[in-house]
Structures are given as structure tokens and as C-alpha cells.
Amino acid sequence: MYGLIFDVDGVIADTEPVNAKVTIKVFEDLFGVKSVKPEDFVSGIGRGDEEYVRAGARANGLNLTDEQAKTATKLREKYFIAALNKEPLPVFPGVLELIDAAIESGDFKLAIATSGSFEKSRAIVKSARVPYEKMVHISGSDVKHRKPDPEIFLIAARRIGLEPNRCCVVEDAPDGVQAAKAAGAKCIAVTNSTTAENLAGADFICDSLEQIDLYTVQRLID
């Protein structure tokens, strides 16, 4: 058996434009700050919802208390889900095909593993029409340590019943690649969110999951 573990934001769907848009609105509505720009969140990408908010705060000279950060993160989630209800997210090419092939093969156990909240990530995979009911779902709510700590992928491997070295993680962010490798898993990195140079620690780097088939995954693991 093989394990195939998917990050969500930037791997399954292009969530970053919506993430940035709703978080900018949070800063305006909660703190009256109107200077926030999408690029202010770059250092928080792939590190969980609260760290994403804090990255925007730091870039604009704000030092949020823990309570303020949690309030902002919760409001961001509310705005994000509302945005998805208005306009479904486009799934990245090759994602559904790879997931469907893995499910149909019978040789793979699949998981979703994201630093985002359970509610937010569930909204994304539902919007993208991912067959999540056939996959284990690990979210930021399940871990104490965020990427690049390997905890999330160690939990995912355990829940699908495989050793990490029998698993391959699909990631789009440097912290995610580092976490996957630290867990002892193989890693396929897709350049949806950053350059190939920034993902150099991965075992295989591609521009699209259209370039990946089950044989590629099996060859990496074996």
C-alpha cells in the first residue's frame, strides 16, 4: 500500500487570492487598517490561518494580542466560507484526476493534511468537488506544532495506517516540503505558489499535477 497526502491551499485549489481579499477586509473591519496588501501575507503562507493573519499585521506595524489574532482568524474564516458560497473555487489541473485514480487503484490510502482550520479546509475541498469522504482529513486543529514541524504528516500517516516512508506528500510551500521530509515521507512539490528554487528540498518538482501519475508516486516511494 501507498499513502498519498495532499495539502489544501495552493495544491488542491488556488485559494490565495480569496485568502488575501478576505483578510484585507478583516483588517479594515476589525482594526480600521486600510494599507494592507496581498503581498503582506507572503511570510504566513502555508503556516496556518493565525500565522497568515499575523504576517499581515507585522507587515503593517501591528502587534496583535493573542485574543486579537484569534478574533481576526475566526472572522477571516467566516468571510472566506461566505466568499466560497458565492463563487466556487477552481480546482488546479490534474488534482481530481490523480485523486480519483488513486482511489480507483485500490493500492493507495489518501489523506488531506492542512495547517488551516477544519471548517475552512472542508469548505475548500467541497467547493473543489474533492471526494473528501474517502480521505482522512487532518487540519490545524489536530496539531500542536505548525509546519515546518513534521507533526501534521506524522499524524496523517498514522491515521491512514502506514509508515511515513510509505507516503508521498503533495505540497506547494517551502515549509510544507520541509515538514514532509522531516516526517520521513517523500514529497512532490508543485510550483503553484512559489518558484522551483524555493521548493528544492522536494523529491520531485512539477509545474502541474497533470505531470504526475500513480507510477510516479510509486516509483518515488519504492
N, C-alpha and C positions, 0 to 999 in steps of 0.2 A: 504494500500500500504506500501511497504517496500523499503528502499533505500540501495543499495549495492555500496560502493565506493572503488575503487582499487587504491592503489599506483602503480607505474610502476616498477622502478628499484628495483630488488630483490624480487618482488612479481609476476609480470607477466613473466619476463624473467631474466635470470642470466646475468645481464649487467656488473657486477663489473669487471670481467677480461678484458673486452673491455674498460671500463671506465679507468681502471688503465693503460692499454697499451697505449692508445692514449694520455692520459695526460702526461705520461712519455715522449712520443715523443714531445709533446708541450714544455716541459721544456728544452729538448735538442735543439729543433729548434729555440725557441724564446730567451732563456736565456743562452744556452750553458751549462746547468747543466746536468750532466750525472750520478749523485749519487742518483736520485730519485727511490724509491722502492714502490711496491704496498701497503705495509703496512703504508706508509707515509700518505695515504689518509683516513685512518680509521675515524678520527675525523670529516671528512667532509661528510661521507656517510649519505644520507637522508636529507641533509640540503641545497640542491640546487647546481647548477653547479659551480657558482662562489666560494662558500664556499669550495667545493671539491678542486678546484684549490688552494685556499688559504691555505688549510690544508697541501697540498704537499709542498707549499712554506715555511710555518712555520717550517715544519719538516727538511727542508734543509737550514735554516737560512736566507731565503729570505723575505724581507718586500716589498711586491708588492704595487705599487701605484694603485689607483682605475682604472686608464687608462690601466695599465699593466694587471690587473686582468681581465678586460673586454675583452681586446685583446686576452689573453690566453684562456678565456672561449669560445669566438667565434671560435677560431682556433680548440679548442677541439671538439666543436660541428661538425665542418666541417670534421675533421678526423674520428669522431665517425660514422657519417652518411655514409662516404665513406667505412668504415670497414663493416657496415651492408650490403651495396650494394654488397660487395664481398662475404660475408658469413652470411646468415640469423641467427638470434638468436634462440636457442632452448627455447621453452616456458616451464615453470615449470609444472610438472604434476598436473592435476586437475583444472588448471586455465580455460581453454577453456570450459571444461565440466560444471563448475559452472556458468560461464557467459552465456553459451547457455541455460542452464536450467532456469536461472533467466529470460532471455528474453522470452523464450517459455511459462513460467508460467503465464505471464500477471499480476503478483502481485508485480513485482519489477520494480523500476526505477534505472538505473545504471549510474555510473559516473567514470571517470578516474580523479584522483587528484594527481598531482606530482609536486615536487619542481623544477624539470627540465624544460627546455625550451619547448615551444610548438613544435618546429620543431624536436627536439631530441626525445621527448616522442612520437610524431606521427610516427616517423621512427621506434621506438621500437615496438609499437602496430601493425603497418602494417607488420613488419618483423615477428612478433609472430602470425599473422593471427587473431588478435582480431577483432571482429565486432564493431569497434570503432564508425562507423557511426550511431550505435544505442545507443550510450552512450554520455552523457555530458562530455566535456573534459576541465578540469581546469589545467592550468600549472603555473609555477613560474612567468610567465609574467602577470598573473591575480592578483597577491597578492603583498602587501607591506611588509608583515611580514612573515618570513620563519618559518617552524616548528622548535621548538615545539609550536609556536603560533598557535592557532586553526583556524586562518583566512581561510586557504585553504579549510578546511572541512565545515566551515560555508557557504562559497560561494557555494561549491558543493551541499550542502543540499538545499540551496535556489534555485539554478538553476534547480534542479530536482523537486522542488515544495513540499518538505517535511520538517518537523521539524527535527532538528538533532537527537532527541531521537527516531525517526523512521528510523534511518540509522545505518548501520554497516560498519565500515571501515576495509579494509584488509591491514595490514602493516607488515613490516619486520624490522623496526628500532625503537629504543627507543624513539627518538624524534617524530616519526610518531605516536606511541602509545600515547605519552603524548598529542600531538596535538588533536588526535581523542577524547580522554577522556575530554580534556578541552573544546571541542566543544559541549559536551553533547551526543556524539554518542557512540554506542557500538564498540568494537574493537576486531577483530580476528587477532592474530599475528602469523606469520609463521616463523619458525627458519631457513630461507634460508640464512640469513646474520649474525646472531649472536645467542647467547645462549638463552634458555628459561628464565634463570635468569635475563638477561638484558631486557626481554620483560614482566616482571612480572606485569606491570600495566594493561595489556590487560585483556579482559573478557574471552577470550578463546585462548589457545596457542596450535598450532599443528606443526608437522614436515613437513606436506604437505597439500595442499588444496584438495588432494584426500580424506582426512579425513572429509571434510566439505560438507554438502548438504544444500539444501534450508531450511529444517526443523531446522537444527542447527542455521541458521541465524534468522529465525522467532522466535525461542524459546528465543534467546538472546534479541531480540528487544521487544518481548511481555512480 
